[in-house]
C-alpha cells in the first residue's frame, strides 16, 4: 500500500514534473515561452572580450569595465577533478600581456589587431 502524499510532497512532485516538462521542450518552444513571459534583462557586452554584464543590477545600475594595464593573458589552471571541484591557478605560471608576444606571437597579433579595431571605433578621426 502506498503512503498518503502530504501537500509538501505533492508540491515537490509537481515541481519536478514541471522541470522535466521544461527540459523536454524544444529550443524554439523555450524561446517562444521566454518571449511570451515579457521578462527581459538588458546586458552590456564588452566589444573586446564579449563578456556580458547585466546593465541594471544590484550595484545601482553602474556597469564598470576594469582595464588592467598588464593583465594575465594566458592562465594555467588546475582542477582537483570532478564536477564542482573548482579551478585553481598559480600566479607565477600565468603569462602577462608584456610577455605573451614572445610565448604566443599569433595570439599577440590577433589581440593587437582587435584592440586596434576597438580604438578606431572609439576614435574615428584617428
C-alpha positions as CSV (number, residue, x, y, z in Angstrom):
1,X,0.0,0.0,0.0
2,X,1.3,3.4,-1.0
3,X,1.8,6.0,1.8
4,X,-0.5,9.0,1.5
5,X,1.2,12.1,0.0
6,X,1.5,15.2,2.0
7,X,0.9,18.6,0.4
8,X,4.6,19.3,0.5
9,X,5.5,16.1,-1.3
10,X,2.8,16.7,-3.9
11,X,4.1,20.2,-4.5
12,X,7.7,18.9,-4.8
13,X,6.5,16.2,-7.2
14,X,4.7,18.9,-9.3
15,X,7.8,21.0,-9.3
16,X,9.9,18.0,-10.5
17,X,7.4,17.2,-13.2
18,X,7.4,20.9,-14.3
19,X,11.2,20.8,-14.5
20,X,11.1,17.6,-16.6
21,X,8.5,19.1,-18.9
22,X,10.6,22.2,-19.3
23,X,13.7,20.1,-20.2
24,X,11.6,18.2,-22.8
25,X,10.6,21.3,-24.7
26,X,12.5,22.1,-27.9
27,X,14.7,25.2,-28.2
28,X,12.1,27.1,-30.2
29,X,9.4,26.3,-27.7
30,X,11.5,27.5,-24.8
31,X,12.4,30.7,-26.7
32,X,8.7,31.4,-27.5
33,X,7.8,30.9,-23.8
34,X,10.6,33.3,-22.8
35,X,9.4,35.9,-25.3
36,X,5.8,35.5,-24.2
37,X,6.6,35.9,-20.5
38,X,7.7,39.5,-21.1
39,X,10.6,39.3,-18.7
40,X,13.7,40.8,-20.3
41,X,17.1,41.9,-19.0
42,X,19.4,44.4,-20.6
43,X,23.1,43.4,-20.8
44,X,26.1,45.4,-21.7
45,X,28.6,43.3,-23.7
46,X,32.3,44.2,-23.9
47,X,33.2,44.6,-27.5
48,X,36.7,43.1,-27.0
49,X,36.1,40.0,-24.8
50,X,32.3,39.7,-25.3
51,X,31.7,39.2,-21.6
52,X,28.1,40.2,-20.8
53,X,27.2,42.1,-17.7
54,X,23.7,42.9,-16.6
55,X,23.2,46.7,-17.2
56,X,20.9,47.4,-14.2
57,X,22.0,45.3,-11.3
58,X,22.2,45.4,-7.5
59,X,25.2,47.7,-7.9
60,X,22.9,50.6,-8.6
61,X,23.0,50.2,-12.4
62,X,26.6,51.2,-12.7
63,X,28.4,48.8,-15.0
64,X,32.2,49.0,-14.9
65,X,34.8,47.6,-17.2
66,X,38.1,47.5,-15.4
67,X,41.2,47.5,-17.5
68,X,44.4,46.1,-16.0
69,X,47.5,47.6,-17.7
70,X,49.3,44.3,-17.5
71,X,46.6,41.5,-17.4
72,X,47.2,37.8,-17.3
73,X,46.5,36.9,-20.9
74,X,47.3,33.2,-20.5
75,X,46.3,31.5,-17.3
76,X,47.3,28.0,-16.2
77,X,44.5,26.5,-14.2
78,X,44.4,23.2,-12.2
79,X,41.4,21.2,-11.3
80,X,41.0,18.7,-8.4
81,X,38.7,16.8,-10.7
82,X,35.0,16.2,-10.6
83,X,32.0,18.4,-11.1
84,X,32.1,21.5,-8.9
85,X,35.7,20.8,-7.7
86,X,36.7,24.3,-8.8
87,X,39.7,25.7,-10.7
88,X,42.9,27.0,-9.1
89,X,45.6,29.0,-10.8
90,X,49.2,29.6,-9.9
91,X,50.0,33.2,-10.4
92,X,53.7,32.6,-11.1
93,X,52.8,30.3,-14.1
94,X,50.4,32.8,-15.8
95,X,51.7,34.8,-18.7
96,X,51.1,38.5,-18.6
97,X,50.5,40.8,-21.6
98,X,54.0,42.1,-21.7
99,X,55.4,38.5,-22.0
100,X,52.8,37.0,-24.3
101,X,54.4,38.3,-27.5
102,X,57.4,36.0,-27.0
103,X,55.4,33.0,-25.9
104,X,52.4,33.2,-28.3
105,X,53.1,35.6,-31.2
106,X,49.8,34.6,-33.1
107,X,47.7,35.3,-30.0
108,X,49.5,38.6,-29.5
109,X,49.0,39.7,-33.2
110,X,45.3,38.8,-33.0
111,X,44.8,40.7,-29.7
112,X,46.7,43.7,-31.1
113,X,44.5,43.7,-34.2
114,X,41.3,43.5,-32.2
115,X,42.3,46.3,-29.8
116,X,43.3,48.4,-32.9
117,X,39.7,47.9,-34.3
118,X,38.3,48.9,-30.9
119,X,40.5,52.0,-30.8
120,X,39.3,53.1,-34.3
121,X,35.7,52.6,-33.2
122,X,36.1,55.0,-30.3
123,X,38.4,57.4,-32.3
124,X,37.0,57.5,-35.9
125,X,39.1,60.6,-36.8
126,X,42.4,58.9,-36.0
